[in-house]
Amino acid sequence: MSGLRRGSVAVVGVAESDLGQVAPETTPTDLMAQATHRALADCGLRLSDIDAVLCAHTQSRMSALQLCEYLRIKPKYFDSTQIGGSSFMSHLAHAHAAIEHGLCEAALIAYGSTQRSVSRAAASPREFNPYESPYRPMLPASAYALAASRHMHQYGTTREQLAEVAVAARQWALMNPVAWEKEPLTMEGVLNARMVSYPFTVRDCCLVTDGGGAMIVTSAARAKTLKKKPAYVLGIGEAIGHATISNMPDLTATVAAESGPKAFRMAGLKPSDMDTVSLYDAFTITPILFLEDLGFCPKGEGGRFVSNGAIAPGGKLAVNTSGGGLSYCHPGMYGLLVMIEAVRQVRGECGARQVKDCDVALAHGNGGVLSSQCTVIFGGPSTVQG
Amino acid sequence: MQDLKKNSPFGIYLEHCRKGELAYQVCADDGKPVFFPRVVAPGSGSPNLEWRVSQGLGTVHATTVVHYRNEPPLNVALIDLDEGFRMMSRVEDIDPMQVKIGMRVRVRMHPGDEKQPPYPVFVPAEGAR
């Protein structure tokens, strides 16, 4: 399916903007620009080397125009695909295609949000839907809660198993100096927290923070000439399903079951080859669904898979080593930060939380209400020839 | 093909709600039920959509209880109607936590208010098969 070539492009620079809570009147574009400056410093390229811009955020309809104006970039190629939190994996796929076809040489992917400062309601206004809005679902939480209710009903998944995901994320976050959450979290702490949309308490839900990031992508040939160890794009797959939870055909099965196999096929790898995985954890049910849909365990087994600390530090699979959207940072659309952690793991830059001998890392993005799913597999120099 | 200069799919749906009816469509080409109402059928691409009125009996497919601050807990559910389509709604006349997947329910038109037009909700349908 994918016409992209394995390992033909690489991520060469990554950076977060300031995270957590930023000063009043900071704009999303300020955060994107700050992260861009840091990502350029990370790889040694200059702003004038950037000839493609791919970005999206929720606080402006025309983010690429704003970022290009701000940085005065005249891009040869640009893309503002907006499919929610997985947009940035799509941007990487589109940059990959554009670089392969000679449309551009060095692409910038960027994101920024001030949703904590301005409030979620202001940062991501809900679109009115006459078939859903009268029932007042608390979106997006209630949509994911409906999916969780089905998973619990069909597969016996428990609230304790959901809580395992949040507890593991917190343990990883305590090893990440820039994580928002600084205190330990117990299973009781998750289960007894304020109920938001059953079965989710506030601790089953991602954080609401400010923040952003930037990523620089270029050809494999150019990547070898730059400062850092390249993170090659070995495989990438995009898929979209429904827009609204009422129209999701099977609430327990996402189109990660399409994006994942595309990425694995392109990479020539399988789930058991992954040294670590970053799975968009908007809610505790999402890593469970993605572990199943990406093939790390059979459908329905995700709850049992994450039990007994299996995805926590020292467990059988290192999942969301940054601390994830649940405990590290969740600035509205979190996909770019999901990829940045995977790139850093492949580079070996993760300090206390570094996965030993990490050559291959998977980053999986989710958008909307389990709507869009995009999977990327990054590999270090040992995974590509030459 | 519906004339969008005269009325919209939601407008027609709403007219039915005002009469106390839950309306849906069937694609005349492939016979499949369609909800939400559209001008072109999903998949087949056919403009030949026929309006039907549901018998109003269905089964809870998924359920959650929403906790807004300073409000009583609120049920939100997905209901599978017997005619073969699914919609978001809520189940009333019962503790929201007692709404269970698989429960049989029957439609009741909520009157709405000055801002919100009438909309279908559901109540437990004891004994309905």
Chai-1 contact restraints between the chains, C-beta under 6 A:
chainA,res_idxA,chainB,res_idxB,connection_type,confidence,min_distance_angstrom,max_distance_angstrom,comment,restraint_id
A,P130,B,F10,contact,1.0,0.0,6.0,A-B,restraint_1
A,Y131,B,F36,contact,1.0,0.0,6.0,A-B,restraint_2
A,E132,B,M88,contact,1.0,0.0,6.0,A-B,restraint_3
A,P134,B,Q116,contact,1.0,0.0,6.0,A-B,restraint_4
A,P134,B,Y119,contact,1.0,0.0,6.0,A-B,restraint_5
A,Y135,B,V76,contact,1.0,0.0,6.0,A-B,restraint_6
A,Y135,B,M88,contact,1.0,0.0,6.0,A-B,restraint_7
A,Y135,B,R90,contact,1.0,0.0,6.0,A-B,restraint_8
A,P137,B,V76,contact,1.0,0.0,6.0,A-B,restraint_9
A,M138,B,V66,contact,1.0,0.0,6.0,A-B,restraint_10
A,S142,B,T64,contact,1.0,0.0,6.0,A-B,restraint_11
A,S142,B,V66,contact,1.0,0.0,6.0,A-B,restraint_12
A,S142,B,V76,contact,1.0,0.0,6.0,A-B,restraint_13
A,A145,B,T64,contact,1.0,0.0,6.0,A-B,restraint_14
A,L146,B,A62,contact,1.0,0.0,6.0,A-B,restraint_15
A,L146,B,T64,contact,1.0,0.0,6.0,A-B,restraint_16
A,L146,B,L78,contact,1.0,0.0,6.0,A-B,restraint_17
A,S149,B,A62,contact,1.0,0.0,6.0,A-B,restraint_18
A,S149,B,T63,contact,1.0,0.0,6.0,A-B,restraint_19
A,R150,B,A62,contact,1.0,0.0,6.0,A-B,restraint_20
A,H153,B,I101,contact,1.0,0.0,6.0,A-B,restraint_21
A,M195,B,H67,contact,1.0,0.0,6.0,A-B,restraint_22
A,S197,B,T64,contact,1.0,0.0,6.0,A-B,restraint_23
A,S197,B,V66,contact,1.0,0.0,6.0,A-B,restraint_24
A,Y198,B,T64,contact,1.0,0.0,6.0,A-B,restraint_25
A,Y198,B,V65,contact,1.0,0.0,6.0,A-B,restraint_26
A,S246,B,M88,contact,1.0,0.0,6.0,A-B,restraint_27
A,L251,B,A62,contact,1.0,0.0,6.0,A-B,restraint_28
